Amino acid sequence: MASGNGSNFEALVEACRSGLLKATVGMLVVNNRDCGALRRAERLTIPCRLIDHRDHPKRPSLDRALITTFREAAVDLVVMAGWVRIIAPVLLEAFPDRVVNIHPSLLPNFRGVDAVGQALAAGVRISGCTAHLVSEEVDAGPILVQAAVPVMASDTSSSLAARIHAQEHRILPLAVRLAAERLHHG
Ligand code: GRF
């Protein structure tokens, strides 16, 4: 699931294609026709489905559409790779312990929007990213993998975000593997 640029989505596809991750990205779901993720899916020849939140004014309705789509595609795991909508409990109930999210901070610090800006404003010297299982609380849930990066005095939001992004691309495939192993071992 992606709403924006889609670099994490592409990193997952590459990890699967290189054999680093023994999985297949069966489909991409986007909520926005103009997002970069959609163009990446076309280039990577991954089936893509647009589920526009504007067609679903009530949140559970959007989540029911997502559930139907994922069930039809028989997916085992769902990855929120830059999905900007909050998901409803109904989706988590349909895919318990099967929804992974990536967030650009060392959770539990700096939840919510503009985590990179929050870290800069707080003056932390180390930030990073977290891949975690999704729970009902936003940017919470069991942590699967984290990576830390230094925050430089000269950093802007975009330079720090770029450093964090590079680590996201590294840890997200690891987190998917851990989530799958966790399910396998009960
Ligand atoms: C990432 O920073 C991720 O942590 C956050 O959304 C951003 C998505 O980036 N949830 P991209 O679209 O994968 O490039």
Residues whose N, C-alpha, C, O or C-beta is under 5 A from the ligand:
A	BS01	GRF	G4 N5 G6 S7 N8 F9 A81 G82 I102 H103 P104
